Each structure stands twice: as C-alpha cells, then as structure tokens.
Amino acid sequence: MRIATYMHGDRHQVGLVSEDDQSLETLEVAPEVARLGVLGLIQTYGDAAQIAAVPRRAPIALDSVRLLAPIPRPQRNIFCVGRNYHAHAKELSGSVFKASNTDPAAWPIVFTKVPETVIAHGDDVILPVGITDQVDYEAELAIVIGKGGKNISQAEAMNHVWGYTIVNDVTARDVQMRHQQWDLGKSFDTFCPMGPWLVTADSLDASNTRVRCWVNDELRQEGHTRDLIFDLPTLIETCSRGITLYPGDVIATGTPAGVGMGFNPPRYLKAGDRVRIEIDGIGTLENAFG
C-alpha cells in the first residue's frame, strides 16, 4: 500500500493512493488520528494489515488535494546517516570529512535533523539568506519504524520496519563545516522535504531499489541501495544501541554520489532551482528553492 497524508478542503485526511497515481481512497479515521498523518495510523492501528481493514470513502482525484508530508510532524528528531554509499564517501573524502573517521566502513556516521525541517512534496525550501550560501541536496531513502524497541538485532531489524518514504537531506555545507557537529547545518526550517507518501514494507524491496536526483532537469545523482556501505538492518541495529526507537521514528539512510559539494567547483543551490528525487517503487518528491 501507498498511504498519503493530505488536506482536502480544511480537513486533514489520510488515504490510499491508487496504482495509477490519479486518485485517493480516504480512510475513515478519527480527526485526531488524521492530524498526525501516517504517524497516527501507525500509533492507532499498528501494522499495515489492520489499516487495510479500515473503511474507505469513494475515491477522490489526487489533484483535488494538497499533499502533506506523510508524517507532517515527527515526534522527535530524524535519525540520518552520512557517507553510506561508497562513491559518495569517496567524492567527499577531501572535504568536510577529511578530519573525521577515515574508514567509511568502520561505523555509520549518525546525526539528526529537528522536526521543524519537514515539509511536503511541492512545498518550497526556504534558503536562509545571510546565514549560508552553500545549500546542497541529498536524495535519500528513509525507513519508518513501526515496532519500537531497544538493542534491536540485525536479524530482527526488518520486523520493526513499517514502511519507506523519500527525503531530501538539505544541507548548508558552510554551516556544517563551521560547527563540525552537523546538526545546525542540517536543521534549518524546511530542510527536510519528505514524501510524496509512505509505502508499506510489504510493497517494496528497499534493499534493491534505485535512487535518482535531478536539479533543474539535470540528472545529478543515481545510486542503488544494494551499494549501501551499511545495509538497512545494520542501520536499525546501530540507531537502537542503548536507544529506544518508537513507532513513527524516521531513519534517512544516506545519499548517493553527485551532491553539489562533490563537483569541482561545487555546484550549490540558488533561488529558483528545483530538485526532483525519484525512488523506484515509491514515487517522486519535488521542491523548489527560494
């Protein structure tokens, strides 16, 4: 199933996306559940099989609604993984990472983005004028946790996954380098476009899918999740070591080579640019920058 969060008129709704991407079947859920988006479904109904049994309304046209991020307001910071594709680790090895762990296969690099970064497909990313002039894009597959836990083993990790979505881990590179810790450079308002919807775990083999990113129709990134340095079970195990994961937590799994910082000279984003990300089996996330 593909489940979207959206506004229809003045009401928050959640619904199932049709196979042709043209319509939605709104789920009959309480308003307080719909306001939380897919997070409300996860917390209220649990697994996808329970949600499939929820009554639905007659289909409405997708273009008659305003999509929101599938989880409009994460309950806490988003877990993010850095340098998790071999080619991307190589392209940045002489930049902000040169003083950090020199072995990209030793341990995952994990940082966070605050909840206020999250916006939807079609929303504008706001460039922080006067604060940064080195804004970059990072196309990423994101895991959404369905079953909480702590010290989750790799063998059990995929049983904790509810589904997947797309995020753009927008980054202010100069701020990232200035502070060395990455949170500030990653956490400006609107710096985490998410969507267009969430795909349940049974509908996608996330270990075997393609991630692509275009800037103004120029293909910049193309990678495959089979080329991750740390696979999805390893990331879940790592993030849960001594830390309780909760249903609805989001883990962004890293970006392929081709980010703006990796070019010589770098090619950062400017006002008017559009970034489009596609992940096979999920859909398209597109946002303008300004």
KEVO-880706 format. One record per residue (C-alpha): x, y, z negated; chain; residue number from 0. Coordinates in nm, 2 decimals, padded with zeros to 4 digits. Each point is the difference from the previous one (the first is absolute). Layout:
N
PT    east   north      up  chain    n
PT       X       Y       Z      A  NUM
...
END
This chain:
290
PT    east   north      up  chain    n
PT   00.00   00.00   00.00      A    0
PT   00.09   00.36   00.06      A    1
PT  -00.15   00.23  -00.27      A    2
PT  -00.01   00.38   00.04      A    3
PT  -00.07   00.28  -00.25      A    4
PT  -00.18   00.30   00.14      A    5
PT  -00.24   00.29  -00.04      A    6
PT  -00.34  -00.03   00.17      A    7
PT  -00.17   00.33  -00.04      A    8
PT   00.08   00.10  -00.36      A    9
PT   00.03  -00.36  -00.13      A   10
PT   00.30  -00.22  -00.07      A   11
PT  -00.04  -00.34   00.17      A   12
PT   00.19  -00.32   00.06      A   13
PT  -00.07  -00.23   00.29      A   14
PT   00.12  -00.27   00.24      A   15
PT   00.16   00.11   00.32      A   16
PT  -00.13  -00.17   00.32      A   17
PT   00.24  -00.21   00.21      A   18
PT  -00.02   00.26   00.28      A   19
PT   00.07   00.30  -00.24      A   20
PT  -00.32   00.17   00.10      A   21
PT  -00.23  -00.05  -00.30      A   22
PT  -00.02  -00.06  -00.37      A   23
PT  -00.23  -00.20  -00.22      A   24
PT  -00.04   00.19  -00.33      A   25
PT   00.02  -00.21  -00.31      A   26
PT  -00.28   00.04  -00.25      A   27
PT   00.20   00.09  -00.31      A   28
PT  -00.05   00.24  -00.29      A   29
PT   00.11   00.36   00.06      A   30
PT   00.27  -00.02  -00.27      A   31
PT   00.15  -00.30   00.19      A   32
PT  -00.01   00.17   00.34      A   33
PT   00.17   00.31  -00.14      A   34
PT   00.31  -00.21  -00.08      A   35
PT   00.00  -00.14   00.35      A   36
PT   00.15  -00.35   00.05      A   37
PT   00.15   00.03  -00.35      A   38
PT  -00.36   00.00  -00.14      A   39
PT  -00.07  -00.32   00.20      A   40
PT   00.31  -00.17  -00.13      A   41
PT  -00.08   00.09  -00.36      A   42
PT  -00.37  -00.09   00.02      A   43
PT  -00.01  -00.30   00.23      A   44
PT   00.35  -00.15  -00.01      A   45
PT   00.08  -00.21   00.31      A   46
PT  -00.11   00.05   00.35      A   47
PT  -00.24  -00.29  -00.01      A   48
PT  -00.21   00.18  -00.26      A   49
PT   00.00   00.32   00.21      A   50
PT  -00.12  -00.19   00.31      A   51
PT  -00.31  -00.09  -00.19      A   52
PT  -00.09   00.36  -00.08      A   53
PT  -00.32   00.12   00.18      A   54
PT   00.07   00.23   00.30      A   55
PT  -00.20   00.27   00.18      A   56
PT  -00.06   00.02   00.37      A   57
PT   00.32   00.10   00.20      A   58
PT   00.08   00.36   00.05      A   59
PT   00.24   00.15   00.25      A   60
PT   00.36   00.04  -00.12      A   61
PT   00.02   00.34   00.16      A   62
PT  -00.29   00.12  -00.22      A   63
PT   00.20  -00.02  -00.32      A   64
PT   00.31   00.16  -00.14      A   65
PT   00.26  -00.26  -00.10      A   66
PT   00.17   00.03  -00.33      A   67
PT   00.31  -00.19  -00.12      A   68
PT  -00.11  -00.35  -00.08      A   69
PT   00.10   00.07  -00.36      A   70
PT  -00.05   00.38  -00.02      A   71
PT   00.15   00.04  -00.34      A   72
PT   00.24  -00.28  -00.11      A   73
PT  -00.03  -00.06  -00.38      A   74
PT   00.38   00.06  -00.03      A   75
PT   00.31   00.07   00.20      A   76
PT   00.06  -00.20   00.32      A   77
PT   00.29  -00.25  -00.01      A   78
PT   00.23   00.06   00.30      A   79
PT   00.30  -00.20   00.13      A   80
PT   00.30   00.16   00.17      A   81
PT   00.24  -00.14   00.26      A   82
PT  -00.19  -00.32   00.06      A   83
PT   00.07  -00.06   00.37      A   84
PT   00.35  -00.08   00.10      A   85
PT   00.02   00.25   00.29      A   86
PT  -00.15   00.28  -00.22      A   87
PT   00.26  -00.07  -00.28      A   88
PT   00.27   00.02   00.27      A   89
PT  -00.12   00.33   00.15      A   90
PT   00.00   00.17  -00.34      A   91
PT   00.31  -00.16  -00.14      A   92
PT   00.21   00.32   00.04      A   93
PT  -00.26   00.25  -00.13      A   94
PT  -00.20   00.03  -00.32      A   95
PT   00.08  -00.37  -00.08      A   96
PT   00.38   00.01   00.03      A   97
PT   00.05   00.04  -00.38      A   98
PT  -00.27  -00.25  -00.09      A   99
PT   00.00  -00.38   00.00      A  100
PT   00.23  -00.09   00.29      A  101
PT  -00.15  -00.35   00.04      A  102
PT  -00.36   00.03   00.13      A  103
PT  -00.07  -00.36  -00.07      A  104
PT   00.09   00.01  -00.37      A  105
PT  -00.32   00.14  -00.15      A  106
PT  -00.30   00.19   00.14      A  107
PT   00.01   00.38  -00.04      A  108
PT  -00.33   00.10  -00.16      A  109
PT  -00.14   00.35  -00.06      A  110
PT  -00.35   00.15  -00.03      A  111
PT  -00.23   00.26   00.15      A  112
PT  -00.26   00.17  -00.21      A  113
PT  -00.37  -00.06   00.07      A  114
PT  -00.05   00.36   00.13      A  115
PT   00.21  -00.09   00.31      A  116
PT  -00.28  -00.22   00.14      A  117
PT  -00.21   00.14   00.29      A  118
PT  -00.20  -00.17   00.28      A  119
PT   00.03  -00.08   00.36      A  120
PT  -00.06   00.33   00.19      A  121
PT   00.08   00.22  -00.30      A  122
PT   00.29   00.26   00.04      A  123
PT   00.33  -00.04  -00.18      A  124
PT   00.09   00.33  -00.15      A  125
PT   00.36   00.11   00.05      A  126
PT   00.14   00.16  -00.32      A  127
PT   00.13   00.32   00.16      A  128
PT   00.29   00.16  -00.19      A  129
PT   00.06  -00.33  -00.19      A  130
PT   00.12  -00.23   00.28      A  131
PT   00.08   00.01   00.37      A  132
PT   00.10  -00.36   00.04      A  133
PT  -00.33  -00.19  -00.01      A  134
PT   00.02  -00.36   00.14      A  135
PT  -00.24  -00.28   00.08      A  136
PT   00.01  -00.37  -00.11      A  137
PT  -00.25  -00.25   00.14      A  138
PT  -00.07  -00.27  -00.26      A  139
PT  -00.21  -00.31  -00.07      A  140
PT  -00.16   00.03  -00.35      A  141
PT  -00.11  -00.28  -00.23      A  142
PT  -00.31   00.05  -00.21      A  143
PT   00.00  -00.21  -00.32      A  144
PT  -00.33  -00.19  -00.08      A  145
PT   00.10  -00.21  -00.30      A  146
PT   00.21   00.17  -00.27      A  147
PT   00.29  -00.15  -00.19      A  148
PT   00.35   00.03  -00.14      A  149
PT   00.31  -00.20   00.09      A  150
PT  -00.17  -00.14   00.30      A  151
PT   00.21  -00.27   00.17      A  152
PT   00.07   00.00   00.38      A  153
PT  -00.19  -00.33   00.02      A  154
PT  -00.31   00.16  -00.14      A  155
PT   00.04   00.35   00.14      A  156
PT  -00.23  -00.03   00.30      A  157
PT  -00.28  -00.11  -00.21      A  158
PT   00.00   00.35  -00.16      A  159
PT  -00.05   00.18   00.34      A  160
PT  -00.34   00.14   00.08      A  161
PT   00.09   00.15   00.33      A  162
PT   00.20   00.24   00.21      A  163
PT   00.00   00.35   00.15      A  164
PT   00.23   00.24   00.17      A  165
PT   00.18   00.29  -00.17      A  166
PT   00.23   00.27   00.13      A  167
PT   00.26   00.06  -00.27      A  168
PT   00.06   00.36   00.09      A  169
PT   00.33   00.13  -00.15      A  170
PT   00.18   00.33  -00.05      A  171
PT   00.35  -00.12   00.07      A  172
PT   00.18   00.32  -00.14      A  173
PT  -00.20  -00.03  -00.32      A  174
PT   00.06  -00.37  -00.02      A  175
PT   00.38   00.06   00.03      A  176
PT   00.00   00.30  -00.23      A  177
PT  -00.15  -00.18  -00.30      A  178
PT   00.15  -00.35   00.07      A  179
PT  -00.30  -00.16  -00.17      A  180
PT  -00.25  -00.02   00.28      A  181
PT  -00.34   00.07  -00.16      A  182
PT  -00.01   00.38   00.06      A  183
PT   00.09  -00.03   00.37      A  184
PT  -00.26  -00.26   00.05      A  185
PT  -00.29   00.14  -00.21      A  186
PT  -00.11   00.33   00.15      A  187
PT  -00.38   00.03   00.04      A  188
PT  -00.12  -00.18   00.32      A  189
PT   00.33  -00.19   00.04      A  190
PT  -00.17  -00.35   00.01      A  191
PT  -00.25  -00.04   00.29      A  192
PT  -00.18  -00.33  -00.06      A  193
PT  -00.24  -00.20   00.22      A  194
PT  -00.19  -00.01   00.22      A  195
PT  -00.15  -00.28  -00.21      A  196
PT   00.10  -00.30  -00.21      A  197
PT   00.03  -00.35   00.15      A  198
PT  -00.06  -00.30  -00.23      A  199
PT   00.28  -00.24  -00.05      A  200
PT  -00.17  -00.29   00.17      A  201
PT  -00.03   00.21   00.32      A  202
PT   00.37   00.08   00.06      A  203
PT   00.33  -00.19  -00.01      A  204
PT   00.20   00.30  -00.13      A  205
PT   00.32  -00.19   00.01      A  206
PT  -00.02  -00.01   00.38      A  207
PT  -00.13   00.33   00.13      A  208
PT   00.13   00.30   00.20      A  209
PT   00.04   00.35  -00.13      A  210
PT   00.03   00.29   00.24      A  211
PT   00.01   00.38  -00.03      A  212
PT  -00.03   00.28   00.26      A  213
PT   00.08   00.37  -00.05      A  214
PT  -00.19   00.21   00.26      A  215
PT  -00.05  -00.32   00.21      A  216
PT   00.38  -00.08   00.00      A  217
PT   00.06  -00.35  -00.15      A  218
PT   00.24   00.05  -00.28      A  219
PT  -00.03  -00.32  -00.22      A  220
PT  -00.07  -00.36   00.10      A  221
PT   00.07  -00.28  -00.25      A  222
PT  -00.13  -00.33  -00.12      A  223
PT  -00.08  -00.11  -00.35      A  224
PT   00.19  -00.33   00.06      A  225
PT   00.31   00.22   00.00      A  226
PT  -00.05   00.13  -00.36      A  227
PT   00.30  -00.03  -00.22      A  228
PT  -00.22  -00.08  -00.30      A  229
PT  -00.32  -00.19   00.09      A  230
PT  -00.34   00.08  -00.15      A  231
PT   00.01  -00.26  -00.28      A  232
PT   00.34   00.13  -00.10      A  233
PT  -00.13   00.36  -00.02      A  234
PT  -00.30  -00.11  -00.21      A  235
PT   00.23  -00.19  -00.23      A  236
PT   00.24   00.29  -00.03      A  237
PT  -00.27   00.26  -00.08      A  238
PT  -00.16  -00.22  -00.26      A  239
PT   00.32  -00.08  -00.19      A  240
PT  -00.10   00.12  -00.35      A  241
PT  -00.26   00.23   00.15      A  242
PT  -00.37  -00.09   00.02      A  243
PT  -00.15   00.04   00.34      A  244
PT  -00.37   00.09   00.01      A  245
PT  -00.27  -00.07   00.26      A  246
PT   00.02   00.28   00.26      A  247
PT   00.37   00.07  -00.04      A  248
PT   00.17   00.08   00.33      A  249
PT   00.35  -00.11   00.10      A  250
PT   00.14   00.16   00.32      A  251
PT   00.25  -00.25   00.15      A  252
PT   00.25   00.22   00.18      A  253
PT   00.05   00.15   00.34      A  254
PT   00.17  -00.12   00.32      A  255
PT   00.28   00.18   00.18      A  256
PT  -00.07   00.32   00.19      A  257
PT  -00.07   00.26  -00.27      A  258
PT   00.08   00.36   00.08      A  259
PT   00.30   00.00  -00.23      A  260
PT   00.16  -00.28   00.20      A  261
PT   00.04   00.20   00.32      A  262
PT   00.31   00.20   00.07      A  263
PT  -00.08   00.28  -00.04      A  264
PT  -00.30  -00.08  -00.23      A  265
PT  -00.35   00.06   00.15      A  266
PT  -00.22   00.12  -00.29      A  267
PT  -00.37   00.08   00.03      A  268
PT  -00.13   00.35   00.06      A  269
PT  -00.34   00.17   00.00      A  270
PT  -00.22  -00.14   00.28      A  271
PT   00.16  -00.34   00.01      A  272
PT  -00.22  -00.31  -00.01      A  273
PT   00.11  -00.34  -00.13      A  274
PT  -00.18  -00.31   00.10      A  275
PT   00.06  -00.34  -00.17      A  276
PT  -00.13  -00.33   00.12      A  277
PT   00.03  -00.34  -00.17      A  278
PT  -00.13  -00.30   00.19      A  279
PT  -00.30  -00.15  -00.18      A  280
PT  -00.08   00.32  -00.20      A  281
PT  -00.05   00.30   00.23      A  282
PT   00.12   00.35   00.06      A  283
PT   00.09   00.28  -00.25      A  284
PT   00.05   00.34   00.15      A  285
PT   00.06   00.34  -00.16      A  286
PT   00.10   00.35   00.11      A  287
PT   00.26   00.20  -00.19      A  288
PT  -00.03   00.37  -00.07      A  289
END
